[in-house]
Amino acid sequence: MIDEIIYQKLISLKRDGGEAVLVTVIEKLSEGPARVGAKMLVLPDGSHIGTVGGGSLELSAVKKALEFMRSKSSGIVRYNLNASADAPDEVHVPMVCGGKVALFFEYITSGPSVYIFGAGNVGREIAALASRSGFMVTVFDPSEEALDLLDPSVKKVRTDYLKLFDDFSPRPESFFIVCTLSHRSDFMVLKRLLRGDYRPAYIGMLASEHKLLEVMKLLRDELGADVPEIDKLYSPIGLDIGGETPAEIAISAVAEMQGLRYGRKNLPHKSAVRRIVGMLLPLPDASD
């Protein structure tokens, strides 16, 4: 029953965001309170679900789990529960039961967040592929019918695009994709993303170069030369790898996000933003 609660919590974490450390007993020598396979999920506030034996061992394991969480790493820790011990590669936690236990600490996170504005053909394909590529995906759209077509792994939010910004609080360094069904709503969403204090890792907008030019003119007219986060904007979206179908565009867009996520330089972007910025706005460093 406890394991089921842990798994449900992990699914919720993957879907809604957050982090935790899953502690599993992987080895037990001699007597001891733990059983091999026992699990404990430690949350950022130090609370936990499940048990790896209780007592001093569990208190020590919770502290160690928080250390792994801070370093965003995983590893094995060996515990010596005997009254006296001096092994340098073991954590000494004296307990009456004695014995030795090895625990595996697995750092778990939901991955980078991707917020997609629009559940049309391209938005659906990007959402499905991004979800399978380790991103936590949320899709916004005013149409219930469009949202119903999304992959089940994706979080769906039916909302007006502009009203959602009233209490929108994405995690810093998130990825954003703008692919609504209208030129005007694309511009309004993009303007909010560029002006808001969201600290994006990436903003991608589905557009032809002609549409991009028109949108950039609107931005210039409303924001002048002060366009925050313009260096994070990529449009047309994706890497220049060919293909024009929704599935092919999704491959190029998710590949672009993955490349930026892992710090790959000199990617073959399709984006014309830097060139158009150089034409319209007096901003420095307009190279792609």
N, C-alpha and C positions, 0 to 999 in steps of 0.2 A: 504494500500500500504506500509506504514512504517513497519507494523508488518511483512509483507512478506519479506522485506529487512532484518529485524532482524533475521528471521528464516533462511534465506539463509546464513547470516553471521555465525549463530550458526552451521549450517551444515558444512560450510567451516572450522570453527574453530575445530570441531570434527575430520575432515578428515586430516587437514594440521597441526594441533597443535596450542597451544596458550591457553590463558585464557581470561575471561571477567566476568563481573557481570551484570546479568539481573535484572533490577529494575522494579517492578510491583506495581501499586496502588491497594491495596487490601481493603481499607476502606476510606470513605470520610464522614465527618460530617459537616453539615451546608454548607455555601458557600465555594468556593475555586476554584483554577485554574485546579485542577486535575480531571480526571474521573476514576472511578473504572475500572480496566482492562488495563489502559494505560501502555505502556511499554517503557523502555529506556535501551539500551545495552551500557554499559560503557567499553571501551577498556583500556589496560594498560597505554597508553599515555594520558589518560584523555579525549580523544575524545569520542563522543557518537552518537548513532543512536536512533531516537525517542525522545519522551518527556514525562515527568510526570507532566507538568504544567508550566514550564518556570520560569523565575525570580529567586528570592533568594532560593526558594524551590529546584529548579533544580540544582543550583550551590552547595547547601549543599548536595544534594543527590549524585552528582558526587564525591565530596570529601569523603563522607561516603562509596561509592562504592569502591573507591581506598583503603580505610582502610580494607574493607572486602576482597579485592583481596590480600592485603599483608598478611593477617592472614589466607587466604584460607578457609574462613568460610562463612556461610549464616546466615541471621537473619532478624527480623522485627524491624523497627524503626518508632516511632510515632512522628509526627510533629505537633506543635501547631503554627498556623499562625496568631493568634490574636496579637494585638498591645502589650498587656501585659499578661504575663503568668509566672507561677512559678512552674509548675508541674515537679517533679524531674525525672519522667520516660518519659518525652517528650523532643524533641529538639525544642527549641524556634526559629522560623524563622518569625519575624514580617512582615506581608504583608497586604496591604490595604483590600484585599478580606476577610481575616480572615478565621476561620474554623479550622478543624483538618483533618489530612491525615495520613494514615498508609501505609508504603512502605515495600515490601518484597524484600530483597537483596539476590539474588541467585548466589553463586559463581559457575562458570562453567569452566571446563577444559577438555582437550582432553584425559586425563589419560596418563599413562606411554606409551612411544613409544616402539614398537616392530619392529625390522628390520629383515626380513627373506630373506636369500640368497638362492633362489631356489623355483620354483613354481611347483615342482613335486607333487606326491600324498600326501606325508606327509606334505610338505610345505603348500599345499592348505588347508588341514584339520586343521593344526595349525592356519593358518591365519584366517579362518572362525570362529573358536572357540574363539581365542584370541580377535577378534573384538567384539564378543557378550559378552565377559567377561570384557569389560571396557578398553581394550588396544587400542591405535592408531596404526594400522598395516600398514607397507609398505613392499611390496615384490619386490625384484630385480630378474630379470631373463633375459637372452638374447633371449628367445623364445617368440614371440608374441602369438603363439598358446597356450602355457602354461599359459601365463598371462590372456588370454581371459577366461580361465576356473575358475578364482578366483571369490570369493564372491564379489558382487558389492560394499560392504562397505569397501573394502580394497583398499588402494592406490597402483597402479601398476606402476613399472618403468622398461622399457626395456633398458637393459644396459649390457655391458661387466662387469663382476664382479670386475676386477681390475681397469678399467678406472673410475668407480664411486668413487673410493677413492681419485681421484685428487681434488675433491671439496666436499667431504663428511663431513658434519658437524652436526651429530646427537646431540640431547639434552643429557646433562649429566644424568647418572643413567638410561639410556635406556637398553632395553633387545635386545639381538641379537641371532638369530638362524641360524646355518650353515647347510644347507641340499641341497647342489648342487648335480648334477648328476655324479660328478667325484671325485675320491680320491684327485687328484692333485688340482682341484679348491677349494675343501674344505680346503686343507692345506694352499693355498695361501690367501684365505679370512681370515682364522683363524689367520695366521701370521700377517696380516695387523691389525686385530682387537686387538690382544695382544700387538702389538708394538705402535699403535696409541694412541694419548692422548684423548681417548673417555670417560674415567671414566665410564665404564659399570656397571650396576647393575647385569648383568647376561650374560654369553655367553654359549649357548647350541649347541652342535654339534651332529648331528645324526650319530651314528657309533656303530659298534660292538666293543667289547674290543680288538679284534685283530687289527681292523682298527685304533682304538685309539692308541694302542701301536706303530704302524708304524708312525702315525702322530706325536706322542710325540718324537719319535726318530729323525724325521726330524727337529722338533723344537729345540731339543737339539743340533743337528749338526749345525744349523744356528745361534741359539741364545745363545748357551752354557747354563750356569746356570742362566743367567739373562733373565727370562721370565716374563715380566711385566703382571700384572692382571691375572696370572695363577690361583689365588685363586677364580676368578670369572667364571672359565671354568667348565662346567658340561657336561660330556659325558661318557657313553651313556646317552642320554637325557631323562629327565622325572623322575617321582617317580616310585618306584617299586610296582606297583599296578596290574601288570599282563596285558596281551593282547599284540598282535603283529601286528594288522591291522593298517593302517594309521590313522583311526579314534581313535583307542584305544591309539596309541602313542601320538596323539594330546591331548587327555584327560590327560595323564600323564605329558606331557610337560607343558601344560597350568596350571595344578595343581601345578607343581613345581614352575613356575613363580609367581603364585598367593601366594604361601606359602612364597617365598622370599620377594615379594612385601609387604606383611603384617607382616613380621618379625617373622614368625613361625619357631621355632627351632626344631632340632631333626627330620627333615623330612626324610622319607625312600628313599633317592636318589639312583638311579641306577648308578650314576656316579662312575667311577673307576679312575678318574684323579688323586686324591690325592695319591692313592696307587701306580700308575704308576710313578708319579713324584718322590715318595720316592725311587723307583727302579732306575730311570734314572738320576735324577738331585739332587745334594746335597743341597736341599732347606729345611729349618726348617718347622716344623708343617705340616707334610704331612698327617694328619688325615682328614677324610671327616666329 
